[in-house]
Amino acid sequence: MTTHTLLLLPGDGIGPEIMVEVKKVLAWFNARGTVSFETDEDLVGGAAYDAHGKAISDAAMDKAMAADAVLFGAVGGPKWDSVPYDVRPEAGLLRLRKDMQLFANLRPAICYPALADASSLKPEVVEGLDILILRELTGGVYFGEPKEITELGNGQKRAVDTQVYESYEIDRIARAAFELARTRGGKVTSMEKRNVMKSGVLWNEVVTQAHADYQDVKLEHMLADAGGMQLVRWPKQFDVIVTDNLFGDMLSDVAAMLTGSLGMLPSASLGAPDPETGKRKALYEPVHGSAPDIAGQGAANPIAMIASFAMCLRYSFELVAEADLLEKAISAALDKGLRTRDIAQKGEATISTSQMGDAIVAELDALSA
C-alpha cells in the first residue's frame, strides 16, 4: 500500500477549524486500509509571524518541499494589518507558490443542484454550472519588479507595480489549459487586456501559437473586462478559462459567487512534472479567506477545504475513484438539505462546521457500504 505524505498548514482565522474537518476525512480513508496518508503540520501566515517573526519559517518551507502535497487553510486578519509588508501573513502563501514553482492555479466553479437557489443569479443561469478557471500564479503584477512606493516631495508619493510576463510563462499555462480542456468540454477562453496592455498583446500571441498543437480544442479570445461581464450574464458558455495572475484572482472570485458562496470552492496550485519521476509540487486550498469575523464560532463552511482535498486525490495521487467518492459525499450531504450559515436561505436551519464535516464522513460510509 502506497503512503502519501501531506503537510497541513491551517493558518489563521477559520483555517484551523476547517482543517480539523479534513483530518476527519483523512482518518476515514486511512481506516479503510486501501490508501495511506501520513501528515505533518506547521504554521503559516499570522500564526507563523507571531511565533517566528515571518509568515512562514524556513523549516516549514523545507517540509512543504519534501511533502507529496500541501493542504493550506487560510491566512490573514486585522491583527496583522500593521506588520511590515514583506512579513505580512499573505507573504507566506506567496513564498510557497514561488519557491514550489506552482505556476498553474486551478479554480473550479461548480454549482451543485441543491444550491442553485443560493446564487445571486437566477437558478436557470447557474444550475449545472461547471467552469474551470486556470490562473497563472507565479508571474504578472504580483511578482514583477519594480514594486515600490517612493516619496516625490510636497506630500506626494508614487506607487509602482509592474506587470511582467515572458513567453515561456504564458506558453506553459496555455498548454495546461488545452490539456485540461481535452478532458472536459474541449473549449478554452483566453482572457487578457490586449487593447491597453502590452503584456496582453504578448499573452494573446503566445496562446494562439500554442493552440496550433491542440487543434482538437476550440480557442476563443476575450478581453478580461468583457469576460467578467459574460460570467454574470451567461456563465455556462465557458468551459476552461485561462488568464493571468491579476485577472485570474478577480475573475475566479466572481465565478465563485455564481455558485452561492466562496465557502464552496476549492483550488489546486500545481507545478511542472518532474522530468524523472513525473511527480509535481502541489498546494491545495479553499478559495475563501480567513474570515476573522466568524473565526471560533463554528460557523465556517468546511466544504471548500474538503473539496480541495478531493482535488489533491485527483491531481497529485491519481486516486480518481476516491476523489469521485468524496465529491459525491459532499453532494449527498447538500442534497439532504444540510447547510452552514453561508449557504442557507432565509428561514433554513443551519449546522456547524463540525456537523458538516461529520455529515460528509457519514455519506462516505453510506456510499461505500
PARO-647895 format. One record per residue (C-alpha): residue in three letters; x, y, z. Coordinates in nm, 4 decimals. Layout:
ala,X,Y,Z
...
***
This chain:
met,0.0000,0.0000,0.0000
thr,0.1407,0.3388,-0.1027
thr,0.1765,0.6039,0.1654
his,0.1318,0.9657,0.0590
thr,0.2786,1.2468,0.2680
leu,0.0827,1.5649,0.3331
leu,0.1845,1.8865,0.5051
leu,-0.1093,2.0601,0.6728
leu,-0.0838,2.4394,0.7084
pro,-0.4058,2.5517,0.8821
gly,-0.3072,2.9193,0.9054
asp,-0.5297,3.1856,1.0600
gly,-0.8948,3.2690,1.1224
ile,-1.1186,2.9811,1.0227
gly,-0.8227,2.7912,0.8753
pro,-0.7657,2.5676,1.1805
glu,-1.1393,2.4925,1.2096
ile,-1.1814,2.3744,0.8521
met,-0.8546,2.1777,0.8629
val,-0.9978,1.9723,1.1516
glu,-1.2730,1.8543,0.9175
val,-1.0208,1.7459,0.6528
lys,-0.8439,1.5438,0.9190
lys,-1.1695,1.3516,0.9712
val,-1.1771,1.2656,0.6019
leu,-0.8109,1.1633,0.6063
ala,-0.8796,0.9395,0.9051
trp,-1.1705,0.7797,0.7179
phe,-0.9536,0.6941,0.4173
asn,-0.6719,0.5654,0.6393
ala,-0.9166,0.3401,0.8282
arg,-1.0280,0.1754,0.5038
gly,-0.6785,0.0344,0.4539
thr,-0.6689,0.0854,0.0762
val,-0.4662,0.4062,0.0811
ser,-0.2485,0.5640,0.3469
phe,-0.1850,0.9286,0.4284
glu,0.0889,1.0434,0.6602
thr,0.0565,1.4024,0.7810
asp,0.2724,1.6699,0.9377
glu,0.1599,2.0157,1.0455
asp,0.3185,2.3601,1.0745
leu,0.2444,2.7316,1.0979
val,0.1837,2.9822,0.8210
gly,0.0554,3.3373,0.7961
gly,-0.0128,3.5417,1.1062
ala,0.0342,3.2397,1.3294
ala,0.3849,3.1942,1.1909
tyr,0.4586,3.5655,1.2265
asp,0.3613,3.5535,1.5939
ala,0.5901,3.2553,1.6512
his,0.8841,3.3316,1.4207
gly,0.8567,3.6903,1.3012
lys,0.7968,3.5781,0.9438
ala,0.4963,3.4479,0.7503
ile,0.6475,3.1025,0.7057
ser,0.9624,2.9590,0.8603
asp,1.2440,2.8010,0.6623
ala,1.1722,2.4742,0.8430
ala,0.8095,2.4794,0.7304
met,0.9224,2.5536,0.3751
asp,1.1539,2.2515,0.3892
lys,0.8584,2.0359,0.4933
ala,0.6482,2.1756,0.2078
met,0.9196,2.0988,-0.0453
ala,0.9548,1.7427,0.0837
ala,0.5832,1.6576,0.1058
asp,0.3874,1.4946,-0.1739
ala,0.1311,1.7749,-0.1403
val,0.0395,2.0647,0.0873
leu,-0.3090,2.1345,0.2276
phe,-0.3431,2.5038,0.3107
gly,-0.6193,2.6697,0.5145
ala,-0.6235,3.0496,0.5076
val,-0.4110,3.3411,0.6278
gly,-0.4514,3.6975,0.7464
gly,-0.6710,3.9092,0.9662
pro,-0.6879,4.2566,1.1199
lys,-0.4497,4.1544,1.3972
trp,-0.1624,4.1747,1.1480
asp,-0.2689,4.4785,0.9457
ser,0.0215,4.6860,1.0737
val,0.3064,4.4345,1.0337
pro,0.5748,4.5149,0.7734
tyr,0.4720,4.4421,0.4144
asp,0.7342,4.1748,0.3497
val,0.6278,3.9653,0.6512
arg,0.2504,4.0115,0.6236
pro,0.0550,3.6836,0.6538
glu,-0.0071,3.6643,0.2772
ala,0.3684,3.6603,0.2177
gly,0.3731,3.3013,0.3446
leu,0.1392,3.1875,0.0689
leu,0.3283,3.3860,-0.1945
arg,0.6549,3.2242,-0.0866
leu,0.5016,2.8777,-0.1061
arg,0.3789,2.9467,-0.4582
lys,0.7093,3.0968,-0.5703
asp,0.9545,2.8509,-0.4087
met,0.7474,2.5468,-0.5086
gln,0.7091,2.6942,-0.8600
leu,0.3327,2.6485,-0.8550
phe,0.2542,2.8228,-1.1814
ala,-0.0910,2.6756,-1.2531
asn,-0.3842,2.7592,-1.0257
leu,-0.6977,2.5533,-1.0952
arg,-1.0182,2.7035,-0.9611
pro,-1.3357,2.5114,-1.0472
ala,-1.6707,2.6861,-1.0211
ile,-1.9341,2.4162,-0.9840
cys,-2.2948,2.4794,-0.8893
tyr,-2.4378,2.1837,-0.7015
pro,-2.8038,2.1298,-0.7989
ala,-2.9130,2.1632,-0.4368
leu,-2.7600,2.5121,-0.4186
ala,-2.8869,2.6682,-0.7422
asp,-3.1227,2.8867,-0.5398
ala,-2.8356,3.0126,-0.3221
ser,-2.6737,3.2019,-0.6104
ser,-2.7479,3.5709,-0.6541
leu,-2.8295,3.4898,-1.0188
lys,-3.1402,3.3148,-1.1483
pro,-3.1300,2.9352,-1.0970
glu,-3.1552,2.8669,-1.4705
val,-2.8399,3.0744,-1.5266
val,-2.6237,2.8764,-1.2820
glu,-2.7811,2.5321,-1.2448
gly,-2.5391,2.2744,-1.3826
leu,-2.2548,2.5269,-1.3984
asp,-1.9114,2.3645,-1.4368
ile,-1.6288,2.6064,-1.5192
leu,-1.2567,2.5631,-1.4623
ile,-1.0539,2.8838,-1.4309
leu,-0.6829,2.8366,-1.4860
arg,-0.4874,3.1264,-1.3352
glu,-0.1158,3.1835,-1.3975
leu,0.0242,3.2027,-1.0468
thr,0.3954,3.2882,-1.0340
gly,0.4275,3.5817,-1.2728
gly,0.2481,3.9034,-1.3523
val,0.1893,4.2097,-1.1418
tyr,0.2104,4.0316,-0.8043
phe,0.5754,3.9447,-0.8594
gly,0.7001,4.1975,-1.1171
glu,0.9744,4.4453,-1.0304
pro,0.9966,4.7306,-0.9553
lys,0.7327,4.7174,-0.6849
glu,0.7666,5.0190,-0.4629
ile,0.6291,5.3361,-0.3100
thr,0.8563,5.6408,-0.3450
glu,0.8409,5.9898,-0.1950
leu,0.8075,6.2681,-0.4526
gly,0.8125,6.5613,-0.2117
asn,0.5428,6.8111,-0.1230
gly,0.3493,6.5315,0.0447
gln,0.3158,6.3342,-0.2783
lys,0.4045,5.9683,-0.3302
arg,0.4220,5.7348,-0.6290
ala,0.3272,5.3647,-0.6136
val,0.4527,5.1263,-0.8808
asp,0.3544,4.7658,-0.9501
thr,0.4966,4.6054,-1.2622
gln,0.3188,4.3569,-1.4887
val,0.5815,4.1254,-1.6365
tyr,0.5384,3.8089,-1.8435
glu,0.7833,3.6104,-2.0519
ser,0.6763,3.3883,-2.3383
tyr,0.7561,3.0609,-2.1606
glu,0.5314,3.1519,-1.8648
ile,0.2363,3.2113,-2.0948
asp,0.3080,2.9067,-2.3104
arg,0.3113,2.6595,-2.0214
ile,-0.0152,2.7848,-1.8700
ala,-0.1789,2.7853,-2.2140
arg,-0.0750,2.4264,-2.2767
ala,-0.2039,2.3242,-1.9346
ala,-0.5389,2.4821,-2.0273
phe,-0.5587,2.2949,-2.3571
glu,-0.4702,1.9661,-2.1888
leu,-0.7407,2.0171,-1.9267
ala,-0.9971,2.1153,-2.1901
arg,-0.9341,1.7833,-2.3647
thr,-1.0674,1.6085,-2.0526
arg,-1.3724,1.8363,-2.0305
gly,-1.5767,2.0265,-2.2900
gly,-1.2961,2.0906,-2.5357
lys,-1.3076,2.4712,-2.5212
val,-1.0603,2.7300,-2.3892
thr,-1.1331,3.1003,-2.3438
ser,-0.8196,3.3111,-2.3016
met,-0.8744,3.6428,-2.1246
glu,-0.6384,3.9426,-2.1222
lys,-0.6386,4.3178,-2.1946
arg,-0.4523,4.3343,-2.5250
asn,-0.6322,4.6588,-2.6101
val,-0.4435,4.8568,-2.3435
met,-0.1622,4.6328,-2.2096
lys,0.1491,4.5120,-2.3890
ser,0.1514,4.2027,-2.1692
gly,-0.1962,4.1306,-2.3047
val,-0.0695,4.1560,-2.6629
leu,0.2042,3.9019,-2.5874
trp,-0.0399,3.6794,-2.3954
asn,-0.2752,3.6679,-2.6934
glu,0.0090,3.5941,-2.9340
val,0.1651,3.3107,-2.7320
val,-0.1670,3.1411,-2.6512
thr,-0.2570,3.1488,-3.0219
gln,0.0781,2.9943,-3.1126
ala,0.0397,2.7169,-2.8531
his,-0.3062,2.6385,-2.9871
ala,-0.1509,2.5147,-3.3111
asp,-0.0640,2.1917,-3.1261
tyr,-0.4214,2.1479,-2.9960
gln,-0.6441,2.1860,-3.2993
asp,-0.8989,1.9485,-3.1424
val,-0.9659,2.2146,-2.8770
lys,-1.1660,2.5276,-2.9578
leu,-0.9932,2.8546,-2.8633
glu,-1.1576,3.1929,-2.8204
his,-1.0062,3.5204,-2.7016
met,-1.1947,3.7674,-2.4832
leu,-1.0983,4.0917,-2.3123
ala,-1.0909,4.0301,-1.9369
asp,-1.3430,4.3016,-1.8511
ala,-1.5849,4.1642,-2.1087
gly,-1.5196,3.8198,-1.9621
gly,-1.6259,3.9410,-1.6192
met,-1.9490,4.0713,-1.7670
gln,-2.0137,3.7451,-1.9536
leu,-1.9527,3.5443,-1.6355
val,-2.2550,3.7051,-1.4742
arg,-2.4583,3.7233,-1.7964
trp,-2.4363,3.3601,-1.9132
pro,-2.1587,3.1678,-1.7347
lys,-2.2437,2.8307,-1.8880
gln,-2.0916,2.9443,-2.2186
phe,-1.7471,2.8798,-2.0648
asp,-1.5539,2.5565,-2.0155
val,-1.1882,2.6379,-1.9338
ile,-1.0844,2.9997,-1.8829
val,-0.7109,3.0765,-1.8857
thr,-0.5816,3.4125,-1.7719
asp,-0.3029,3.5915,-1.5895
asn,-0.2385,3.6276,-1.2178
leu,-0.4292,3.9502,-1.1531
phe,-0.7308,3.8866,-1.3737
gly,-0.7452,3.5249,-1.2578
asp,-0.7614,3.6391,-0.8974
met,-1.0603,3.8621,-0.9675
leu,-1.2477,3.6509,-1.2219
ser,-1.2292,3.3358,-1.0104
asp,-1.3885,3.5198,-0.7173
val,-1.6657,3.6384,-0.9480
ala,-1.7170,3.2791,-1.0620
ala,-1.7153,3.1634,-0.7013
met,-2.0165,3.3745,-0.6118
leu,-2.2108,3.2308,-0.9056
thr,-2.2220,2.9082,-0.7080
gly,-2.3706,3.0697,-0.3990
ser,-2.0717,3.1073,-0.1672
leu,-1.6943,3.1359,-0.1593
gly,-1.7153,2.8676,0.1074
met,-1.7973,2.6089,-0.1587
leu,-1.4999,2.6346,-0.3903
pro,-1.1641,2.4552,-0.3775
ser,-0.8453,2.5207,-0.5704
ala,-0.5256,2.3471,-0.6734
ser,-0.1901,2.5096,-0.7422
leu,0.0365,2.2843,-0.9460
gly,0.3973,2.2908,-1.0606
ala,0.5524,2.1277,-1.3641
pro,0.6007,1.7481,-1.3575
asp,0.9469,1.6341,-1.2540
pro,1.1271,1.5063,-1.5688
glu,1.2432,1.1910,-1.3896
thr,0.9578,1.0972,-1.1544
gly,0.6625,1.2658,-1.3217
lys,0.5541,1.4000,-0.9821
arg,0.4723,1.7665,-0.9373
lys,0.4721,2.0024,-0.6411
ala,0.1183,2.0909,-0.5409
leu,-0.0733,2.3002,-0.2904
tyr,-0.4482,2.2751,-0.2313
glu,-0.6549,2.5456,-0.0637
pro,-1.0083,2.6843,-0.0440
val,-1.0737,2.9983,-0.2462
his,-1.2207,3.1794,0.0552
gly,-1.0131,3.3776,0.3016
ser,-0.9583,3.3553,0.6752
ala,-1.2983,3.5118,0.7633
pro,-1.1832,3.6511,1.1002
asp,-1.5343,3.7815,1.1686
ile,-1.6649,3.4267,1.2195
ala,-1.3483,3.2554,1.3438
gly,-1.4045,3.0438,1.6520
gln,-1.7835,3.0409,1.6137
gly,-1.8165,2.7024,1.4446
ala,-1.9950,2.8767,1.1567
ala,-1.7358,2.8273,0.8824
asn,-1.8172,2.6138,0.5803
pro,-1.5588,2.3318,0.5525
ile,-1.6733,2.2130,0.2084
ala,-1.4184,2.4133,0.0079
met,-1.1374,2.2739,0.2227
ile,-1.2661,1.9175,0.1930
ala,-1.3198,1.9590,-0.1808
ser,-0.9621,2.0864,-0.2074
phe,-0.8515,1.7515,-0.0664
ala,-1.0655,1.5822,-0.3331
met,-0.8646,1.7766,-0.5921
cys,-0.5481,1.6545,-0.4180
leu,-0.6654,1.2954,-0.4542
arg,-0.7303,1.3542,-0.8236
tyr,-0.4329,1.5624,-0.9356
ser,-0.1482,1.4637,-0.7012
phe,-0.2210,1.0981,-0.6362
glu,-0.4357,0.9959,-0.9355
leu,-0.6883,0.8450,-0.6935
val,-0.9774,0.9247,-0.9238
ala,-1.2286,0.6817,-0.7691
glu,-1.1558,0.8191,-0.4215
ala,-1.1897,1.1785,-0.5462
asp,-1.5213,1.0953,-0.7120
leu,-1.6430,0.9298,-0.3916
leu,-1.5577,1.2315,-0.1777
glu,-1.7240,1.4732,-0.4208
lys,-2.0362,1.2541,-0.4244
ala,-2.0400,1.2563,-0.0437
ile,-2.0337,1.6367,-0.0425
ser,-2.3184,1.6489,-0.2934
ala,-2.5195,1.3904,-0.0956
ala,-2.4902,1.5948,0.2241
leu,-2.6168,1.9021,0.0399
asp,-2.8995,1.7055,-0.1198
lys,-3.0230,1.6251,0.2313
gly,-3.0627,1.9958,0.2986
leu,-2.7638,2.0327,0.5293
arg,-2.6425,2.3926,0.5259
thr,-2.3809,2.6005,0.7012
arg,-2.4704,2.9627,0.7573
asp,-2.3149,3.0976,0.4374
ile,-2.5245,2.8791,0.2055
ala,-2.8524,2.8761,0.3993
gln,-3.1548,3.0537,0.2585
lys,-3.3730,3.2684,0.4806
gly,-3.5518,3.0518,0.7334
glu,-3.3413,2.7399,0.6708
ala,-3.1863,2.5591,0.9642
thr,-2.8075,2.5630,0.9784
ile,-2.5442,2.3264,1.1107
ser,-2.1950,2.3891,1.2450
thr,-1.8560,2.3405,1.0833
ser,-1.8050,2.0187,1.2752
gln,-2.1502,1.8863,1.1935
met,-2.0959,1.9396,0.8219
gly,-1.7653,1.7507,0.8401
asp,-1.9331,1.4684,1.0283
ala,-2.2154,1.4583,0.7731
ile,-1.9742,1.4247,0.4822
val,-1.7916,1.1403,0.6575
ala,-2.1278,0.9735,0.7197
glu,-2.2048,0.9984,0.3490
leu,-1.8669,0.8389,0.2716
asp,-1.9750,0.5491,0.4909
ala,-2.3121,0.5223,0.3183
leu,-2.1738,0.5450,-0.0353
ser,-1.9029,0.2855,0.0266
ala,-2.1228,0.0385,0.2174
***
